[in-house]
């Protein structure tokens, strides 16, 4: 089988594997609180109840919510409708990672050759331009089997779509030496078929319109553009793709609130951004290290460290275009990790998702260098080919074992079957309650906002037990049915005592997961 055909067979097979690993979660998982909130915003848009989300406290750019809203009229009010944009983006991300790896290194080799020709170094210009199958397909396989990528694929979080736009923006970065059709000149150089880099700017703008975290990837985009020969004209065209998207976001927010409030709302919800205190550094490092074990299989973490050291040494010894890309990617991953460790941002698994494809490309490059440095030098060709096949088989097993568990949501990350703690089943109990019914809640309001959307139940949030007791003292005897949803365990005892002290009794109605639904009724003595 030719190398080209093997490449396409491998890429299609890995993409189908990614689809199979992700499709189960599309229908089996339940909503995390944040997912329920985002999906409820999408339902406000889809039902035309509030298309600009004027009544909602939005702290995220709106692209994902409007994409989700496109599916609700087709599928109806089902949870998996809100997951479809991310599911499709997550499956597409797998072949896109292979394309990124191929374009990064073949284009950089083209750039290096053009520069050598301009400098009069015509040596080796006629050598064939090749990319390794392992170097291209291994990163795609890692992304396909990453537990973090699998369990975030069928979710309503913003991060899977953000990751797709970012990688797409890197893939389509064009440079004066990029080509569509290869034609050979006197020096063996392809003739340029130049395209303006507006598409890359547009895709990066779509990433910003999905989540502001995309701004953190701007140094990587600038660095890659610099390596591929971007000048002032190219950056101006790149901005021509980015600025219209930013203008649309600004116009949308101004139409809603009359001010630029999205950024301040998001920073306010995080409690501001500050450097981590010294006593926080140790626990934060341990927490992030545990999260990294879900981005790639844990057994590959020490291998990744060794490969990064090897790539750094290769970059130090060999100064060429490909090694500069290695250095850029490694420095970006290191800087990204240090930023999230040294600043007091929440230690959330979703923050690692956008760099999983970048890490996968580095692992693929490291194995490629390892094969070139050691196996080919130490062993004859037949033995080296057998060793390559053996290493590939071992890697496949190491990747598939954790991927199988992630398919069924067995890791405490991303989407999980019991993420809603039973809220959907409790909401089904209240679905047919009449107008005037009140559900008191402190812990699960975002869940009720989605599951009781367009239902007749009024959701009343209370900050503490005393506030609930005051509300019951005023309205609790008006004859309407009143319920309270409490989590299982001692955490609910202060609320239960406050209700009893206010002269009311609780009757368990339903239990699902970690939630107990009680009906509140006045004590007979106090009526």
Secondary structure, 3 states (H helix, E strand, C coil): CCHHHHHHHHHHHHHHHHHHHHHHHHHHCECCHHHHHHHHHHHHHHCCCCCCCCCCCCCCCCHHHHHHHHHHHHHCCCHHHHHHHHHHHHHHHHHHHHHHHHHHHHHHHHHHHHHHHHCCCCCCCCCCCCCCHHHHHHHHHHHHHCHHHHHHHCCCCCHHHHHHHHHHHHHCCCCCCCCCCCCECCCCCECCCCCCCHHHHHHHHHHHHHCHHHHHHHHHHHHHHHHCCCCHHHHHHHHHHHHHHHHHHHHHHHHHHCCCCHHHHHHHHHCCCCECCHHHHHHHHHHHHHHHHHHCCCHHHHHHHHHHHHHHHHHHHCCCHHHHHHHHHHHHHHHHHHHHHHECCCCCCHHHHCCHHHHHHHHHHHHHHHHHHHHHHHCCHHHHHHHHHHHHHHHHHHHHHHHHHHHCCCCCCCCECCCCCCHHHHHHHHCCCCCCCEEEECCCHHHHHHHCCCCCCEEEECCCHHHHHHHHHHHCCCCCCEEEEEECCHHHHHHHHHHHHCCEEEEEEEEECCEEEEEEEECHHHC
